[in-house]
Amino acid sequence: MTRAMSARLTAGAPAFWPALALSDIVAAILLVLLTTAPLTAQQIPAPRLDGAEPAVRQRLASLQADLRADPGNGDAWGRYGMVLEAHTFTDEAIAAYGRGHELSPGTFRWPYLLAALIDERSAADSLQFYRAALALDADYAPARVRFAEALERTGQFDAANREYAQAARLDPANAHAHAGLGRLALAAGDSDAAIRHLSRARDLAAENRSFAVTLAQAYARAGDRERGQQIATAARSLGRINYRDDPIRSSVHDLALDARSYLRRANAHRVHGELDLARRELRAGIDVDASRPELHFALAEVLAAAGDPAGSLAAAHRASELHPELEGVAPFLARALFQTGDLSGALAKAEEALRLDASDVSMMLLVALVSAERGDVVRTVDVLDRAYRERPQDPPTRDGLIQLLTNVGEAMVSSGLPDAAAGQFRKALDLAEEAGSPEAAGLRRRLAQVRR
């Protein structure tokens, strides 16, 4: 390490670090810290805290005081690194984890967390730390999986395959281990093995879109394009969720005290049906920063799922007050008000939602329902025609539109308007045929009856 580099590091210049290889960063920081005594505030990697919540500032200040009081405590350095990482202070966390690993070489947690964090930037630089961690605890399956993924990304496919297989033996329910085996089998041209492992991964983590998409590719490669297309179509409705059962890594994220992290944890709990935990995280986040509309909106969604319509409506109204154009709030309020019987409020919110997104077919259907309830046939038909022209692909929305078109058609038959009714049935049939819906046969028969 040059004098210039040492000077920059001891002066606390994290902006310089990305210009170096990550392994050089860790080595350089450790050299400075290990050869300097006593520890000064400058030598503790301290992030810029512009805009940070008071709770974050207080927690970091407390941990820094612990380090000044006991600079040789490797676990104190590691704990500091965890809080730094939890708040996305990556450069400083790498330095703290490295110091923790140096001072407590027998502790698995610090080289593992260091490896996983470095891996986000450079898989190649992370390998030495994964190996150091696994030398301390060879049976922690999540570490095996992350090591295998790093090996896979660096082109070491045989080694990656062995690590995935070992992880699957250690934890047969580890979806990412099976997904890795499936990906490698697919790349090697073994479609049968790929389908077997990827099917297992999808069974274990049905919410993971990437597993489903890769499984669809495996079926297509095996010659079953129809099955592959079915799986790929179903995967479109999945969110980009990549949940891992990794208690050690999860313990890092649980330390974050900023509002954004409360929201992220709440979303993870909600995905797994843990509504009470999600609600607790969101209320804690609101206590930290009540001005964030996304926290109130997320709380509205959780309370709705938990069967608290009044609380949900109040939270959604608060989100709308803070940010009237926040994505999803107006449609949510429109549906909630409709369900409570407030048709005027529902109509107003649905129209507001359509001003923000003129192609929202679900809101068109709500406007049509309210208009029909009020006997406004002209507006009902006009809105349904607009919805039909949008050609909705979302199955529930498309099915709702087919049902409404059919209902309007039947009402027109009862009113002695067969030609107008036939137009509605024709649109419903068109959408049903396009989707391959079993309702198409019945609509075809009904259209023929009306035309007689």
Summary of the structure (lengths in Angstrom):
residues: 452
radius of gyration: 28.5
end to end distance: 90.9
largest distance: 97.1
contacts: 1473
relative contact order: 0.04
helix: 75%
strand: 0%
